[in-house]
Amino acid sequence: MSVSILQYNVFQRPVFIDNPKEGDFKDERLTVFIEEILNPGKWDVLLLCEVFKGITLTSLCCLRGKRFKKLVEAAVDAGYHCHHGPDAPFCRRFLDGGLVILR
């Protein structure tokens, strides 16, 4: 039995963290990732980093990013189960860990 695993830095930094002069092409890179890599049956497990949910303003309110939502919806549509860490509490930090596991 073999298992195919991909570890990938999606480089989807959170809102307000980008280079406005040159641009990060976050939307374009995410579209390519979804179309080229997130194929059903190609990978058994994907270990993704820098997939931040959004900026946490309070422990009850997290501004979920549209890119995070787009990735999770595409992964579920492709047949993956999505696992990610909890939202970051405001008193400790503003961001979650940015790690997502798809299986």
Legacy VTK file of the C-alpha trace (Angstrom):
# vtk DataFile Version 3.0
C-alpha trace
ASCII
DATASET POLYDATA
POINTS 103 float
0.000 0.000 0.000
1.338 3.429 -0.869
0.253 6.863 0.273
0.888 10.013 -1.749
1.585 13.089 0.388
2.258 16.641 -0.723
3.602 19.347 1.570
3.055 22.742 -0.017
3.474 26.369 0.999
0.434 28.038 -0.533
1.850 31.487 0.395
-1.567 32.998 1.083
-0.482 35.568 3.619
-3.270 37.248 5.556
-5.074 40.430 4.639
-2.973 43.597 4.787
0.284 41.652 4.459
1.428 41.980 0.887
3.596 44.055 -1.372
1.220 46.541 -3.000
3.910 47.851 -5.354
4.737 44.530 -6.990
1.691 42.558 -5.890
1.579 39.057 -4.464
-0.814 37.627 -7.072
-2.587 35.758 -4.259
-5.807 35.197 -6.205
-3.998 34.068 -9.339
-1.719 31.656 -7.469
-4.638 30.190 -5.542
-6.560 29.588 -8.775
-3.564 27.776 -10.283
-3.169 25.693 -7.112
-6.825 24.657 -7.195
-6.799 23.857 -10.913
-3.413 22.129 -11.139
-2.730 20.515 -7.764
-6.054 19.981 -6.022
-7.131 17.129 -8.283
-9.275 14.332 -6.858
-7.278 11.137 -6.542
-3.886 12.752 -7.198
-2.895 13.080 -3.536
-4.017 11.140 -0.473
-2.892 13.842 1.955
-1.994 17.500 1.417
-0.142 19.357 4.172
-0.555 23.048 3.470
1.072 25.997 5.210
0.457 29.745 5.022
-3.271 29.295 4.517
-4.442 31.815 7.087
-8.128 32.019 7.968
-8.104 35.743 8.546
-7.420 38.372 11.162
-8.987 37.685 14.561
-10.344 40.882 16.091
-11.932 39.336 19.170
-12.270 35.819 20.473
-15.775 35.730 18.963
-15.200 37.466 15.632
-12.798 36.314 12.942
-12.730 38.003 9.552
-12.512 34.889 7.423
-10.620 35.517 4.245
-12.236 34.894 0.891
-9.167 32.923 -0.243
-9.331 30.574 2.747
-13.005 29.960 2.034
-12.335 29.424 -1.689
-9.613 26.852 -0.956
-11.684 24.936 1.588
-14.739 24.863 -0.692
-12.644 23.637 -3.638
-11.037 20.953 -1.469
-14.411 19.705 -0.213
-15.752 19.709 -3.786
-12.717 17.609 -4.793
-13.574 15.063 -2.078
-11.083 16.047 0.623
-11.803 16.417 4.319
-10.379 19.684 5.632
-8.718 20.000 9.029
-7.365 23.256 10.418
-6.513 24.721 13.773
-8.756 26.910 15.905
-9.054 30.672 15.534
-6.421 32.649 17.397
-7.645 34.271 20.604
-7.214 38.038 20.568
-5.273 38.176 23.812
-2.449 35.994 22.460
-2.119 36.903 18.804
-4.046 38.066 15.782
-3.480 35.118 13.444
-4.096 31.406 13.447
-1.266 28.992 12.600
-1.995 28.970 8.874
-1.829 25.179 8.655
-4.388 23.062 6.804
-4.471 19.297 6.336
-6.520 17.812 3.520
-7.113 14.086 3.457
LINES 1 104
103 0 1 2 3 4 5 6 7 8 9 10 11 12 13 14 15 16 17 18 19 20 21 22 23 24 25 26 27 28 29 30 31 32 33 34 35 36 37 38 39 40 41 42 43 44 45 46 47 48 49 50 51 52 53 54 55 56 57 58 59 60 61 62 63 64 65 66 67 68 69 70 71 72 73 74 75 76 77 78 79 80 81 82 83 84 85 86 87 88 89 90 91 92 93 94 95 96 97 98 99 100 101 102
